[in-house]
């Protein structure tokens, strides 16, 4: 099988990274529901390994930019490749925020801290919308259609009664941070995503 041409490879890798984040979130929610520390630790291992996939995306993006700039036959692909390059920074932040979320889930399970079912539902909802974004990236579609679902998660997190447990509140905070990161994957600038998050959180 011939390898994918350079202009396509960054998008394929970006979709794979986002899909892995969705799987990690789903696994974390499952671990909390089953009170299974082993599942949580496995999710944390995957979250830590996702940084390597992001490094690969950085390399492929740089390669893709170089190829389309050097080849007059591929310069029309420059906007598409640049769009993927622009995802690297918010993806980096999303990976870091989700890694903290998974770590706190593991801590909560190991120390017997309660994480309310509603908080676990936030993680599951985030996993679903993250999978949708991955699918849209894979299909070369704009992920604008995922914005409503992301802002709905932010609104839900804002109206929940504050829990006394530290891990639970860290988890909720990291969900909210990840929403901001993922909104940028839908094509918003940081300030636009921040304003949308603030409006949804009122």
Backbone as JSON Lines, residues from 0, in Angstrom:
{"i":0,"aa":"X","n":[0.85,-1.18,0.0],"ca":[0.0,0.0,0.0],"c":[0.88,1.23,0.0]}
{"i":1,"aa":"X","n":[0.64,2.16,-0.92],"ca":[1.45,3.37,-0.99],"c":[1.13,4.27,0.19]}
{"i":2,"aa":"X","n":[2.13,4.94,0.76],"ca":[1.87,5.85,1.88],"c":[1.05,7.04,1.45]}
{"i":3,"aa":"X","n":[0.32,7.63,2.42],"ca":[-0.49,8.82,2.11],"c":[0.44,9.96,1.74]}
{"i":4,"aa":"X","n":[0.05,10.77,0.76],"ca":[0.89,11.92,0.39],"c":[1.03,12.87,1.57]}
{"i":5,"aa":"X","n":[2.16,13.6,1.66],"ca":[2.41,14.48,2.8],"c":[1.28,15.42,3.17]}
{"i":6,"aa":"X","n":[0.57,16.06,2.21],"ca":[-0.5,16.97,2.61],"c":[-1.61,16.3,3.41]}
{"i":7,"aa":"X","n":[-1.81,14.99,3.24],"ca":[-2.87,14.28,3.94],"c":[-2.44,13.77,5.3]}
{"i":8,"aa":"X","n":[-1.16,13.46,5.44],"ca":[-0.7,12.78,6.64],"c":[-0.89,13.58,7.92]}
{"i":9,"aa":"X","n":[-0.68,14.9,7.93],"ca":[-0.93,15.64,9.17],"c":[-2.39,15.56,9.62]}
{"i":10,"aa":"X","n":[-3.31,15.65,8.67],"ca":[-4.73,15.56,9.04],"c":[-5.06,14.18,9.6]}
{"i":11,"aa":"X","n":[-4.54,13.14,8.99],"ca":[-4.78,11.78,9.48],"c":[-4.25,11.63,10.9]}
{"i":12,"aa":"X","n":[-3.06,12.15,11.15],"ca":[-2.47,12.05,12.48],"c":[-3.23,12.89,13.49]}
{"i":13,"aa":"X","n":[-3.66,14.08,13.1],"ca":[-4.44,14.92,14.01],"c":[-5.73,14.22,14.41]}
{"i":14,"aa":"X","n":[-6.41,13.62,13.45],"ca":[-7.64,12.88,13.75],"c":[-7.35,11.73,14.7]}
{"i":15,"aa":"X","n":[-6.21,11.06,14.51],"ca":[-5.85,9.93,15.38],"c":[-5.59,10.4,16.81]}
{"i":16,"aa":"X","n":[-4.93,11.54,16.95],"ca":[-4.65,12.08,18.29],"c":[-5.96,12.43,19.0]}
{"i":17,"aa":"X","n":[-6.86,13.09,18.3],"ca":[-8.13,13.48,18.91],"c":[-8.96,12.24,19.25]}
{"i":18,"aa":"X","n":[-8.95,11.24,18.37],"ca":[-9.67,10.0,18.65],"c":[-9.12,9.3,19.89]}
{"i":19,"aa":"X","n":[-7.8,9.34,20.06],"ca":[-7.2,8.73,21.25],"c":[-7.61,9.48,22.51]}
{"i":20,"aa":"X","n":[-7.7,10.8,22.45],"ca":[-8.17,11.56,23.6],"c":[-9.6,11.16,23.96]}
{"i":21,"aa":"X","n":[-10.43,10.95,22.95],"ca":[-11.8,10.5,23.21],"c":[-11.8,9.15,23.91]}
{"i":22,"aa":"X","n":[-10.97,8.24,23.44],"ca":[-10.9,6.9,24.04],"c":[-10.41,6.97,25.48]}
{"i":23,"aa":"X","n":[-9.45,7.85,25.74],"ca":[-8.92,8.01,27.1],"c":[-10.02,8.54,28.03]}
{"i":24,"aa":"X","n":[-10.77,9.52,27.57],"ca":[-11.86,10.07,28.37],"c":[-12.93,9.01,28.65]}
{"i":25,"aa":"X","n":[-13.28,8.25,27.63],"ca":[-14.29,7.19,27.81],"c":[-13.8,6.14,28.8]}
{"i":26,"aa":"X","n":[-12.52,5.78,28.71],"ca":[-11.95,4.79,29.63],"c":[-11.94,5.32,31.06]}
{"i":27,"aa":"X","n":[-11.67,6.61,31.21],"ca":[-11.66,7.22,32.54],"c":[-13.04,7.21,33.17]}
{"i":28,"aa":"X","n":[-14.05,7.58,32.38],"ca":[-15.42,7.56,32.88],"c":[-15.81,6.13,33.27]}
{"i":29,"aa":"X","n":[-15.41,5.17,32.47],"ca":[-15.72,3.77,32.77],"c":[-15.04,3.33,34.06]}
{"i":30,"aa":"X","n":[-13.79,3.75,34.25],"ca":[-13.06,3.4,35.47],"c":[-13.75,3.96,36.71]}
{"i":31,"aa":"X","n":[-14.23,5.2,36.61],"ca":[-14.91,5.82,37.76],"c":[-16.24,5.13,38.04]}
{"i":32,"aa":"X","n":[-16.95,4.76,37.0],"ca":[-18.24,4.09,37.2],"c":[-18.06,2.71,37.83]}
{"i":33,"aa":"X","n":[-16.99,2.03,37.43],"ca":[-16.75,0.68,37.94],"c":[-15.88,0.67,39.19]}
{"i":34,"aa":"X","n":[-15.42,1.85,39.61],"ca":[-14.51,1.95,40.76],"c":[-13.31,1.03,40.57]}
{"i":35,"aa":"X","n":[-12.73,1.11,39.37],"ca":[-11.64,0.21,38.99],"c":[-10.35,1.01,38.83]}
{"i":36,"aa":"X","n":[-9.46,0.91,39.81],"ca":[-8.2,1.65,39.78],"c":[-7.31,1.18,38.64]}
{"i":37,"aa":"X","n":[-7.39,-0.1,38.3],"ca":[-6.58,-0.63,37.2],"c":[-6.94,0.02,35.87]}
{"i":38,"aa":"X","n":[-8.23,0.19,35.62],"ca":[-8.68,0.84,34.39],"c":[-8.22,2.31,34.37]}
{"i":39,"aa":"X","n":[-8.28,2.95,35.53],"ca":[-7.84,4.35,35.61],"c":[-6.34,4.47,35.34]}
{"i":40,"aa":"X","n":[-5.58,3.56,35.88],"ca":[-4.13,3.59,35.66],"c":[-3.79,3.33,34.19]}
{"i":41,"aa":"X","n":[-4.55,2.43,33.56],"ca":[-4.34,2.18,32.13],"c":[-4.64,3.43,31.31]}
{"i":42,"aa":"X","n":[-5.72,4.13,31.68],"ca":[-6.07,5.37,30.98],"c":[-4.99,6.43,31.18]}
{"i":43,"aa":"X","n":[-4.41,6.46,32.37],"ca":[-3.34,7.43,32.64],"c":[-2.1,7.11,31.82]}
{"i":44,"aa":"X","n":[-1.79,5.85,31.67],"ca":[-0.66,5.45,30.83],"c":[-0.88,5.9,29.39]}
{"i":45,"aa":"X","n":[-2.1,5.72,28.9],"ca":[-2.42,6.16,27.54],"c":[-2.35,7.67,27.42]}
{"i":46,"aa":"X","n":[-2.8,8.38,28.44],"ca":[-2.76,9.84,28.41],"c":[-1.32,10.34,28.34]}
{"i":47,"aa":"X","n":[-0.44,9.69,29.08],"ca":[0.97,10.09,29.04],"c":[1.58,9.78,27.67]}
{"i":48,"aa":"X","n":[1.19,8.66,27.07],"ca":[1.74,8.27,25.78],"c":[1.24,9.14,24.64]}
{"i":49,"aa":"X","n":[0.11,9.82,24.84],"ca":[-0.46,10.65,23.77],"c":[0.47,11.8,23.39]}
{"i":50,"aa":"X","n":[1.37,12.18,24.29],"ca":[2.33,13.24,23.98],"c":[3.23,12.84,22.81]}
{"i":51,"aa":"X","n":[3.55,11.56,22.73],"ca":[4.39,11.08,21.61],"c":[3.65,11.2,20.28]}
{"i":52,"aa":"X","n":[2.35,10.91,20.3],"ca":[1.54,11.05,19.08],"c":[1.48,12.51,18.65]}
{"i":53,"aa":"X","n":[1.44,13.41,19.63],"ca":[1.44,14.83,19.29],"c":[2.77,15.25,18.69]}
{"i":54,"aa":"X","n":[3.88,14.7,19.22],"ca":[5.19,14.99,18.65],"c":[5.26,14.54,17.2]}
{"i":55,"aa":"X","n":[4.65,13.4,16.92],"ca":[4.62,12.92,15.53],"c":[3.81,13.87,14.66]}
{"i":56,"aa":"X","n":[2.71,14.39,15.2],"ca":[1.91,15.35,14.45],"c":[2.72,16.61,14.15]}
{"i":57,"aa":"X","n":[3.5,17.07,15.11],"ca":[4.34,18.24,14.87],"c":[5.29,17.99,13.71]}
{"i":58,"aa":"X","n":[5.92,16.82,13.71],"ca":[6.86,16.49,12.65],"c":[6.18,16.39,11.3]}
{"i":59,"aa":"X","n":[5.03,15.75,11.25],"ca":[4.3,15.61,9.99],"c":[3.8,16.96,9.47]}
{"i":60,"aa":"X","n":[3.4,17.82,10.4],"ca":[2.92,19.14,10.0],"c":[4.05,19.96,9.39]}
{"i":61,"aa":"X","n":[5.23,19.9,10.03],"ca":[6.38,20.62,9.49],"c":[6.75,20.08,8.11]}
{"i":62,"aa":"X","n":[6.7,18.76,7.98],"ca":[7.0,18.14,6.69],"c":[5.98,18.55,5.63]}
{"i":63,"aa":"X","n":[4.7,18.56,6.04],"ca":[3.65,18.92,5.09],"c":[3.78,20.36,4.61]}
{"i":64,"aa":"X","n":[4.09,21.26,5.53],"ca":[4.29,22.67,5.16],"c":[5.45,22.79,4.18]}
{"i":65,"aa":"X","n":[6.54,22.09,4.46],"ca":[7.72,22.15,3.59],"c":[7.39,21.64,2.19]}
{"i":66,"aa":"X","n":[6.65,20.55,2.12],"ca":[6.32,19.95,0.83],"c":[5.46,20.88,-0.01]}
{"i":67,"aa":"X","n":[4.4,21.44,0.6],"ca":[3.49,22.28,-0.2],"c":[4.14,23.6,-0.59]}
{"i":68,"aa":"X","n":[5.09,24.06,0.18],"ca":[5.76,25.31,-0.18],"c":[6.8,25.11,-1.27]}
{"i":69,"aa":"X","n":[7.39,23.93,-1.3],"ca":[8.44,23.67,-2.29],"c":[7.9,23.19,-3.62]}
{"i":70,"aa":"X","n":[6.71,22.59,-3.6],"ca":[6.15,22.04,-4.83],"c":[5.07,22.95,-5.38]}
{"i":71,"aa":"X","n":[5.26,23.51,-6.57],"ca":[4.22,24.37,-7.15],"c":[2.92,23.62,-7.41]}
{"i":72,"aa":"X","n":[3.01,22.28,-7.54],"ca":[1.81,21.49,-7.81],"c":[0.98,21.25,-6.55]}
{"i":73,"aa":"X","n":[1.58,21.52,-5.38],"ca":[0.88,21.24,-4.13],"c":[0.6,22.5,-3.31]}
{"i":74,"aa":"X","n":[0.93,23.65,-3.83],"ca":[0.74,24.86,-3.03],"c":[-0.73,25.14,-2.73]}
{"i":75,"aa":"X","n":[-1.61,24.59,-3.54],"ca":[-3.03,24.79,-3.26],"c":[-3.44,24.11,-1.95]}
{"i":76,"aa":"X","n":[-2.6,23.16,-1.47],"ca":[-2.91,22.45,-0.22],"c":[-2.44,23.23,1.02]}
{"i":77,"aa":"X","n":[-1.76,24.36,0.81],"ca":[-1.18,25.08,1.94],"c":[-2.21,25.47,2.99]}
{"i":78,"aa":"X","n":[-3.37,26.05,2.63],"ca":[-4.34,26.42,3.68],"c":[-4.8,25.21,4.51]}
{"i":79,"aa":"X","n":[-4.99,24.07,3.84],"ca":[-5.44,22.88,4.57],"c":[-4.38,22.39,5.54]}
{"i":80,"aa":"X","n":[-3.12,22.37,5.09],"ca":[-2.04,21.92,5.97],"c":[-1.82,22.92,7.11]}
{"i":81,"aa":"X","n":[-1.9,24.21,6.8],"ca":[-1.73,25.23,7.84],"c":[-2.83,25.11,8.89]}
{"i":82,"aa":"X","n":[-4.04,24.75,8.46],"ca":[-5.14,24.59,9.41],"c":[-4.82,23.49,10.42]}
{"i":83,"aa":"X","n":[-4.16,22.44,9.98],"ca":[-3.77,21.36,10.9],"c":[-2.64,21.83,11.81]}
{"i":84,"aa":"X","n":[-1.69,22.57,11.26],"ca":[-0.6,23.12,12.07],"c":[-1.18,23.96,13.22]}
{"i":85,"aa":"X","n":[-2.23,24.71,12.92],"ca":[-2.84,25.59,13.92],"c":[-3.52,24.8,15.05]}
{"i":86,"aa":"X","n":[-3.75,23.5,14.83],"ca":[-4.38,22.67,15.86],"c":[-3.39,22.17,16.89]}
{"i":87,"aa":"X","n":[-2.1,22.23,16.59],"ca":[-1.11,21.61,17.46],"c":[-1.11,22.24,18.85]}
{"i":88,"aa":"X","n":[-1.14,23.56,18.92],"ca":[-1.09,24.22,20.24],"c":[-2.3,23.89,21.11]}
{"i":89,"aa":"X","n":[-3.55,24.04,20.6],"ca":[-4.68,23.67,21.46],"c":[-4.72,22.17,21.77]}
{"i":90,"aa":"X","n":[-4.24,21.34,20.84],"ca":[-4.16,19.91,21.12],"c":[-3.18,19.63,22.25]}
{"i":91,"aa":"X","n":[-2.07,20.33,22.24],"ca":[-1.08,20.18,23.31],"c":[-1.72,20.5,24.66]}
{"i":92,"aa":"X","n":[-2.46,21.61,24.72],"ca":[-3.11,21.98,25.97],"c":[-4.18,20.97,26.36]}
{"i":93,"aa":"X","n":[-4.93,20.49,25.37],"ca":[-5.98,19.51,25.66],"c":[-5.38,18.24,26.25]}
{"i":94,"aa":"X","n":[-4.26,17.79,25.69],"ca":[-3.6,16.59,26.21],"c":[-3.18,16.8,27.65]}
{"i":95,"aa":"X","n":[-2.61,17.96,27.94],"ca":[-2.15,18.24,29.31],"c":[-3.33,18.3,30.28]}
{"i":96,"aa":"X","n":[-4.4,18.97,29.88],"ca":[-5.56,19.07,30.76],"c":[-6.23,17.72,30.99]}
{"i":97,"aa":"X","n":[-6.32,16.94,29.95],"ca":[-6.95,15.62,30.08],"c":[-6.07,14.7,30.91]}
{"i":98,"aa":"X","n":[-4.75,14.84,30.78],"ca":[-3.85,14.03,31.6],"c":[-4.04,14.34,33.09]}
{"i":99,"aa":"X","n":[-4.2,15.62,33.43],"ca":[-4.45,15.99,34.82],"c":[-5.79,15.4,35.28]}
{"i":100,"aa":"X","n":[-6.79,15.48,34.43],"ca":[-8.11,14.91,34.75],"c":[-7.99,13.43,35.07]}
{"i":101,"aa":"X","n":[-7.3,12.69,34.22],"ca":[-7.17,11.24,34.42],"c":[-6.39,10.94,35.69]}
{"i":102,"aa":"X","n":[-5.34,11.74,35.94],"ca":[-4.55,11.53,37.15],"c":[-5.41,11.71,38.4]}
{"i":103,"aa":"X","n":[-6.27,12.75,38.39],"ca":[-7.12,12.98,39.56],"c":[-8.17,11.88,39.71]}
{"i":104,"aa":"X","n":[-8.63,11.33,38.6],"ca":[-9.56,10.2,38.68],"c":[-8.87,9.0,39.34]}
{"i":105,"aa":"X","n":[-7.62,8.77,38.97],"ca":[-6.85,7.68,39.57],"c":[-6.65,7.92,41.06]}
{"i":106,"aa":"X","n":[-6.33,9.17,41.43],"ca":[-6.15,9.52,42.85],"c":[-7.45,9.31,43.61]}
{"i":107,"aa":"X","n":[-8.56,9.75,43.03],"ca":[-9.85,9.6,43.7],"c":[-10.16,8.13,43.98]}
{"i":108,"aa":"X","n":[-9.88,7.28,43.02],"ca":[-10.16,5.86,43.2],"c":[-9.22,5.23,44.23]}
{"i":109,"aa":"X","n":[-7.96,5.61,44.17],"ca":[-6.99,5.0,45.09],"c":[-7.22,5.46,46.53]}
{"i":110,"aa":"X","n":[-7.76,6.68,46.71],"ca":[-7.98,7.21,48.05],"c":[-9.44,7.13,48.5]}
{"i":111,"aa":"X","n":[-10.27,6.51,47.68],"ca":[-11.67,6.34,48.05],"c":[-12.48,7.62,48.07]}
{"i":112,"aa":"X","n":[-12.07,8.62,47.28],"ca":[-12.82,9.86,47.2],"c":[-14.03,9.69,46.28]}
{"i":113,"aa":"X","n":[-15.11,10.32,46.68],"ca":[-16.33,10.25,45.87],"c":[-16.25,11.21,44.69]}
{"i":114,"aa":"X","n":[-16.62,10.72,43.51],"ca":[-16.78,11.57,42.33],"c":[-18.24,11.41,41.89]}
{"i":115,"aa":"X","n":[-19.05,12.45,42.0],"ca":[-20.47,12.34,41.68],"c":[-20.72,11.82,40.26]}
{"i":116,"aa":"X","n":[-21.82,11.1,40.11],"ca":[-22.16,10.55,38.8],"c":[-22.3,11.65,37.76]}
{"i":117,"aa":"X","n":[-22.8,12.82,38.17],"ca":[-22.95,13.92,37.22],"c":[-21.6,14.37,36.68]}
{"i":118,"aa":"X","n":[-20.57,14.32,37.51],"ca":[-19.23,14.69,37.06],"c":[-18.7,13.66,36.06]}
{"i":119,"aa":"X","n":[-18.98,12.39,36.35],"ca":[-18.56,11.33,35.43],"c":[-19.28,11.48,34.09]}
{"i":120,"aa":"X","n":[-20.54,11.9,34.15],"ca":[-21.3,12.13,32.91],"c":[-20.67,13.24,32.07]}
{"i":121,"aa":"X","n":[-20.09,14.25,32.74],"ca":[-19.39,15.3,32.01],"c":[-18.23,14.71,31.2]}
{"i":122,"aa":"X","n":[-17.49,13.8,31.82],"ca":[-16.36,13.16,31.13],"c":[-16.86,12.36,29.93]}
{"i":123,"aa":"X","n":[-17.95,11.62,30.13],"ca":[-18.51,10.83,29.03],"c":[-18.98,11.71,27.89]}
{"i":124,"aa":"X","n":[-19.63,12.81,28.22],"ca":[-20.1,13.74,27.19],"c":[-18.93,14.33,26.42]}
{"i":125,"aa":"X","n":[-17.86,14.64,27.15],"ca":[-16.68,15.18,26.5],"c":[-16.05,14.14,25.58]}
{"i":126,"aa":"X","n":[-16.08,12.88,25.98],"ca":[-15.55,11.81,25.14],"c":[-16.34,11.71,23.83]}
{"i":127,"aa":"X","n":[-17.64,11.84,23.93],"ca":[-18.5,11.73,22.73],"c":[-18.21,12.85,21.75]}
{"i":128,"aa":"X","n":[-18.18,14.08,22.25],"ca":[-17.97,15.22,21.33],"c":[-16.55,15.21,20.79]}
{"i":129,"aa":"X","n":[-15.59,14.73,21.56],"ca":[-14.22,14.62,21.06],"c":[-14.14,13.61,19.93]}
{"i":130,"aa":"X","n":[-14.88,12.52,20.06],"ca":[-14.93,11.54,18.97],"c":[-15.55,12.14,17.72]}
{"i":131,"aa":"X","n":[-16.56,13.0,17.91],"ca":[-17.18,13.66,16.75],"c":[-16.17,14.57,16.05]}
{"i":132,"aa":"X","n":[-15.39,15.29,16.82],"ca":[-14.38,16.18,16.23],"c":[-13.36,15.35,15.45]}
{"i":133,"aa":"X","n":[-12.95,14.23,16.02],"ca":[-11.99,13.35,15.33],"c":[-12.56,12.87,14.01]}
{"i":134,"aa":"X","n":[-13.83,12.5,14.02],"ca":[-14.45,12.03,12.79],"c":[-14.53,13.1,11.74]}
{"i":135,"aa":"X","n":[-14.83,14.3,12.16],"ca":[-14.91,15.4,11.2],"c":[-13.53,15.73,10.63]}
{"i":136,"aa":"X","n":[-12.51,15.7,11.48],"ca":[-11.15,15.92,10.99],"c":[-10.77,14.86,9.97]}
{"i":137,"aa":"X","n":[-11.1,13.62,10.28],"ca":[-10.76,12.52,9.39],"c":[-11.45,12.66,8.03]}
{"i":138,"aa":"X","n":[-12.67,13.2,8.05],"ca":[-13.45,13.36,6.81],"c":[-13.23,14.71,6.14]}
{"i":139,"aa":"X","n":[-12.22,15.45,6.62],"ca":[-11.89,16.77,6.06],"c":[-13.08,17.71,6.13]}
{"i":140,"aa":"X","n":[-13.81,17.63,7.24],"ca":[-14.94,18.51,7.47],"c":[-14.59,19.52,8.55]}
{"i":141,"aa":"X","n":[-15.26,20.66,8.52],"ca":[-15.13,21.62,9.6],"c":[-15.83,21.07,10.84]}
{"i":142,"aa":"X","n":[-15.23,21.29,12.01],"ca":[-15.8,20.77,13.25],"c":[-16.71,21.78,13.93]}
{"i":143,"aa":"X","n":[-17.18,22.76,13.17],"ca":[-18.05,23.79,13.75],"c":[-19.28,23.19,14.39]}
{"i":144,"aa":"X","n":[-19.76,22.07,13.83],"ca":[-20.97,21.44,14.35],"c":[-20.82,20.91,15.77]}
{"i":145,"aa":"X","n":[-19.6,20.84,16.27],"ca":[-19.38,20.33,17.63],"c":[-19.42,21.44,18.69]}
{"i":146,"aa":"X","n":[-19.52,22.69,18.26],"ca":[-19.46,23.79,19.22],"c":[-20.64,23.78,20.19]}
{"i":147,"aa":"X","n":[-21.83,23.49,19.69],"ca":[-23.0,23.51,20.55],"c":[-22.87,22.45,21.65]}
{"i":148,"aa":"X","n":[-22.39,21.28,21.28],"ca":[-22.23,20.21,22.28],"c":[-21.19,20.58,23.33]}
{"i":149,"aa":"X","n":[-20.12,21.24,22.9],"ca":[-19.09,21.66,23.85],"c":[-19.61,22.72,24.8]}
{"i":150,"aa":"X","n":[-20.35,23.7,24.28],"ca":[-20.89,24.74,25.16],"c":[-21.96,24.16,26.09]}
{"i":151,"aa":"X","n":[-22.65,23.12,25.65],"ca":[-23.63,22.47,26.52],"c":[-22.94,21.81,27.71]}
{"i":152,"aa":"X","n":[-21.77,21.22,27.47],"ca":[-20.99,20.63,28.56],"c":[-20.56,21.72,29.54]}
{"i":153,"aa":"X","n":[-20.14,22.85,29.01],"ca":[-19.73,23.96,29.88],"c":[-20.91,24.43,30.73]}
{"i":154,"aa":"X","n":[-22.07,24.58,30.12],"ca":[-23.25,25.02,30.88],"c":[-23.6,24.01,31.97]}
{"i":155,"aa":"X","n":[-23.55,22.73,31.62],"ca":[-23.87,21.69,32.6],"c":[-22.91,21.72,33.77]}
{"i":156,"aa":"X","n":[-21.64,21.95,33.49],"ca":[-20.64,21.98,34.56],"c":[-20.83,23.19,35.47]}
{"i":157,"aa":"X","n":[-21.43,24.25,34.93],"ca":[-21.58,25.49,35.68],"c":[-22.75,25.46,36.66]}
{"i":158,"aa":"X","n":[-23.76,24.66,36.35],"ca":[-24.95,24.65,37.2],"c":[-24.91,23.55,38.25]}
{"i":159,"aa":"X","n":[-23.89,22.7,38.21],"ca":[-23.77,21.62,39.19],"c":[-23.4,22.18,40.56]}
{"i":160,"aa":"X","n":[-23.94,21.56,41.58],"ca":[-23.59,21.95,42.94],"c":[-22.14,21.57,43.21]}
{"i":161,"aa":"X","n":[-21.39,22.48,43.81],"ca":[-19.98,22.23,44.1],"c":[-19.83,21.07,45.07]}
{"i":162,"aa":"X","n":[-18.93,20.17,44.72],"ca":[-18.66,19.0,45.57],"c":[-17.52,19.31,46.51]}
{"i":163,"aa":"X","n":[-17.56,18.72,47.7],"ca":[-16.54,19.01,48.7],"c":[-15.21,18.31,48.42]}
{"i":164,"aa":"X","n":[-15.24,17.24,47.61],"ca":[-14.01,16.5,47.35],"c":[-13.08,17.25,46.4]}
{"i":165,"aa":"X","n":[-11.79,17.26,46.74],"ca":[-10.81,17.96,45.91],"c":[-10.71,17.35,44.52]}
{"i":166,"aa":"X","n":[-10.59,16.02,44.45],"ca":[-10.41,15.38,43.14],"c":[-11.6,15.64,42.23]}
{"i":167,"aa":"X","n":[-12.81,15.59,42.78],"ca":[-14.0,15.84,41.97],"c":[-13.97,17.24,41.37]}
{"i":168,"aa":"X","n":[-13.59,18.22,42.18],"ca":[-13.57,19.6,41.68],"c":[-12.44,19.83,40.68]}
{"i":169,"aa":"X","n":[-11.31,19.15,40.88],"ca":[-10.23,19.24,39.88],"c":[-10.71,18.64,38.56]}
{"i":170,"aa":"X","n":[-11.41,17.52,38.64],"ca":[-11.93,16.88,37.43],"c":[-12.87,17.83,36.69]}
{"i":171,"aa":"X","n":[-13.78,18.47,37.43],"ca":[-14.71,19.39,36.78],"c":[-13.95,20.56,36.15]}
{"i":172,"aa":"X","n":[-12.96,21.08,36.86],"ca":[-12.17,22.19,36.31],"c":[-11.43,21.78,35.05]}
{"i":173,"aa":"X","n":[-10.91,20.57,35.01],"ca":[-10.17,20.11,33.84],"c":[-11.11,19.85,32.66]}
{"i":174,"aa":"X","n":[-12.31,19.41,32.93],"ca":[-13.3,19.27,31.86],"c":[-13.54,20.64,31.22]}
{"i":175,"aa":"X","n":[-13.71,21.65,32.06],"ca":[-13.97,22.99,31.56],"c":[-12.79,23.53,30.76]}
{"i":176,"aa":"X","n":[-11.58,23.26,31.23],"ca":[-10.39,23.69,30.48],"c":[-10.29,22.97,29.14]}
{"i":177,"aa":"X","n":[-10.61,21.68,29.14],"ca":[-10.54,20.91,27.9],"c":[-11.58,21.39,26.89]}
{"i":178,"aa":"X","n":[-12.73,21.84,27.38],"ca":[-13.75,22.39,26.48],"c":[-13.19,23.59,25.72]}
{"i":179,"aa":"X","n":[-12.49,24.46,26.42],"ca":[-11.88,25.62,25.76],"c":[-10.89,25.17,24.69]}
{"i":180,"aa":"X","n":[-10.04,24.19,25.02],"ca":[-9.07,23.68,24.05],"c":[-9.75,23.1,22.83]}
{"i":181,"aa":"X","n":[-10.8,22.31,23.07],"ca":[-11.48,21.64,21.96],"c":[-12.26,22.62,21.1]}
{"i":182,"aa":"X","n":[-12.76,23.68,21.7],"ca":[-13.43,24.7,20.88],"c":[-12.47,25.29,19.85]}
{"i":183,"aa":"X","n":[-11.21,25.39,20.2],"ca":[-10.23,25.89,19.24],"c":[-10.01,24.91,18.1]}
{"i":184,"aa":"X","n":[-10.28,23.62,18.35],"ca":[-10.17,22.64,17.26],"c":[-11.32,22.79,16.27]}
{"i":185,"aa":"X","n":[-12.35,23.53,16.65],"ca":[-13.47,23.76,15.73],"c":[-13.26,24.99,14.86]}
{"i":186,"aa":"X","n":[-12.08,25.62,15.0],"ca":[-11.76,26.76,14.14],"c":[-11.82,28.11,14.81]}
{"i":187,"aa":"X","n":[-12.1,28.13,16.11],"ca":[-12.15,29.4,16.83],"c":[-10.76,29.83,17.28]}
{"i":188,"aa":"X","n":[-10.53,31.14,17.31],"ca":[-9.32,31.67,17.94],"c":[-9.47,31.54,19.46]}
{"i":189,"aa":"X","n":[-8.36,31.72,20.18],"ca":[-8.4,31.58,21.63],"c":[-9.39,32.55,22.25]}
{"i":190,"aa":"X","n":[-9.36,33.81,21.83],"ca":[-10.25,34.8,22.44],"c":[-11.71,34.49,22.14]}
{"i":191,"aa":"X","n":[-11.98,33.98,20.94],"ca":[-13.36,33.61,20.59],"c":[-13.83,32.43,21.44]}
{"i":192,"aa":"X","n":[-12.98,31.42,21.6],"ca":[-13.32,30.26,22.41],"c":[-13.52,30.67,23.86]}
{"i":193,"aa":"X","n":[-12.64,31.53,24.37],"ca":[-12.74,31.99,25.76],"c":[-14.05,32.73,26.0]}
{"i":194,"aa":"X","n":[-14.43,33.59,25.06],"ca":[-15.67,34.35,25.22],"c":[-16.88,33.41,25.19]}
{"i":195,"aa":"X","n":[-16.83,32.39,24.33],"ca":[-17.92,31.44,24.26],"c":[-18.03,30.64,25.55]}
{"i":196,"aa":"X","n":[-16.89,30.27,26.1],"ca":[-16.87,29.53,27.37],"c":[-17.44,30.4,28.5]}
{"i":197,"aa":"X","n":[-17.02,31.65,28.53],"ca":[-17.51,32.55,29.57],"c":[-19.02,32.74,29.49]}
{"i":198,"aa":"X","n":[-19.52,32.9,28.27],"ca":[-20.96,33.08,28.09],"c":[-21.73,31.83,28.51]}
{"i":199,"aa":"X","n":[-21.18,30.66,28.19],"ca":[-21.86,29.41,28.54],"c":[-21.81,29.14,30.04]}
{"i":200,"aa":"X","n":[-20.77,29.69,30.7],"ca":[-20.59,29.42,32.12],"c":[-21.34,30.37,33.04]}
{"i":201,"aa":"X","n":[-22.06,31.31,32.48],"ca":[-22.79,32.27,33.32],"c":[-24.06,31.66,33.88]}
